[in-house]
Amino acid sequence: ISLFAVNVGVKRTIGGSLADGRPEGALIGTAVLNTLAGGTAGCGTTLIISRIYKGSWDVLAGINGFMAGQISVAAGVFYYYPGVAFCVGVIGGLSYLIWLQFSKIIIDDPLKSFAVHFGGGLWGIFSAPLMIRDDSLFYDLSYYRLQIVGWNAIGALVIILWTFVCFLLLFGLLRLLKVLNVPEDAARQGLDMHYHKKKATHLRVRDDGVSTIRRGADEEENIGRPKYDD
């Protein structure tokens, strides 16, 4: 829901008129519809592929795919045709899945937020100059439109480098001060019990470090082993 507010809220006003005489409210309606179309397409894409790959419906994949699709359409949310926004969302879902596989190699990211925001955002930077209504390479195959795509690519690279340097300094300092991770005993006990002395979920960590969640009176399901820094 927050992404609806973000995508629509950047307009800031709805009481004026557009250059063609239409009320600004019409643009808001387009943004809401495109956000819904992109999110729905991203959700459907990730759900179907997860179903094929895992043999079961993955709720987390669907939620993340929905957000990735919404993020993908953000750059041109006021100017896509709804059908085009749906296509952008499909590719946004695919981008999320691709970057998810990459993130598993280098990032401990249980919520998969890197793949959502980086995968959806990176594709969104390119989708706007490629596919927005009339003023894009899809509708005007010219050298000028190709240049705009190139400038967006350079902009994406600058953003990636800037973010990498900033976070390298931030997390490097946190690691140096030994506050990047909670103590291992606190992680095994659970931060809810460690800090608040109350259980937030039925999740527990066995002595061998494997996380389990209770499904019934005598049934537990393994959901993975946590990672800790040396």
C-alpha positions, -999 to 999 in steps of 0.1 A, spaced: 0 0 0 29 24 8 41 21 -28 8 34 -40 13 64 -18 49 69 -30 41 65 -67 11 88 -66 23 112 -39 52 125 -59 27 146 -79 19 166 -48 -11 185 -63 -43 174 -79 -62 207 -82 -45 222 -113 -47 215 -150 -24 197 -174 -10 213 -205 -37 197 -226 -64 210 -204 -72 178 -185 -74 180 -147 -44 168 -127 -66 142 -111 -67 122 -143 -29 118 -140 -34 105 -105 -59 79 -117 -34 68 -144 -7 64 -117 -29 43 -94 -39 20 -123 -4 16 -135 9 9 -100 -17 -18 -96 -10 -32 -131 27 -34 -125 24 -49 -91 -2 -75 -102 21 -85 -132 51 -88 -110 32 -109 -84 18 -132 -110 51 -137 -127 70 -147 -95 41 -169 -82 39 -189 -114 77 -193 -118 80 -203 -81 52 -228 -85 69 -244 -115 104 -243 -98 94 -253 -62 61 -272 -69 42 -250 -44 29 -215 -41 54 -192 -24 36 -163 -6 68 -144 1 78 -146 -36 43 -132 -46 46 -103 -21 81 -94 -32 71 -98 -69 42 -74 -63 66 -48 -48 92 -53 -75 65 -47 -102 53 -15 -84 89 -2 -81 95 -10 -118 68 13 -130 76 41 -106 98 61 -130 71 64 -157 40 57 -136 21 88 -149 29 82 -185 27 44 -193 -3 29 -210 -18 4 -185 -10 -25 -208 26 -14 -211 28 -10 -173 16 -46 -170 45 -57 -193 70 -36 -173 57 -54 -141 62 -88 -157 99 -79 -165 102 -64 -130 92 -98 -115 117 -116 -137 144 -90 -127 136 -97 -90 140 -135 -95 173 -130 -114 188 -107 -88 175 -130 -61 198 -157 -73 227 -133 -74 221 -120 -39 221 -155 -24 258 -157 -33 270 -126 -15 242 -113 8 225 -127 39 191 -113 31 162 -134 45 136 -108 34 151 -107 -1 148 -69 -1 179 -64 -22 164 -83 -51 131 -64 -47 145 -29 -47 176 -33 -68 160 -57 -93 128 -37 -97 146 -3 -95 173 -10 -120 148 -23 -146 126 8 -138 155 31 -147 156 16 -182 119 9 -187 109 46 -186 130 58 -215 122 26 -234 85 24 -229 67 55 -216 39 68 -238 50 85 -270 83 99 -256 104 68 -256 125 45 -278 96 21 -283 74 48 -300 103 69 -315 132 48 -328 158 76 -330 193 83 -320 181 109 -295 159 84 -277 188 59 -276 210 86 -261 185 90 -233 186 53 -225 224 56 -224 222 86 -200 199 66 -177 225 37 -178 252 61 -167 229 74 -140 222 39 -128 260 32 -126 266 64 -106 238 55 -81 252 20 -77 288 33 -71 276 60 -47 255 36 -27 283 10 -26 308 34 -12 284 49 14 274 14 26 309 1 25 320 29 49 289 25 71 289 -12 75 327 -13 77 326 11 106 298 -10 123 318 -42 118 349 -25 132 330 -14 163 315 -49 166 279 -37 165 270 -50 130 255 -82 144 238 -90 177 257 -115 199 253 -151 188 237 -162 220 211 -134 216 204 -145 180 200 -181 192 177 -171 220 157 -148 198 157 -110 200 121 -110 213 131 -131 243 165 -114 247 152 -79 248 115 -82 257 112 -115 275 83 -125 254 78 -148 223 68 -131 191 64 -163 171 66 -201 174 100 -200 157 129 -215 177 165 -224 170 178 -258 180 212 -264 196 226 -274 161 217 -239 148 188 -250 126 157 -228 128 123 -246 131 87 -235 133 60 -255 150 32 -266 127 14 -288 152 16 -304 186 45 -327 176 55 -314 142 83 -291 133 95 -278 100 131 -269 93 134 -234 77 172 -231 76 204 -224 95 212 -188 104 245 -173 93 269 -155 117 301 -135 111 333 -150 124 
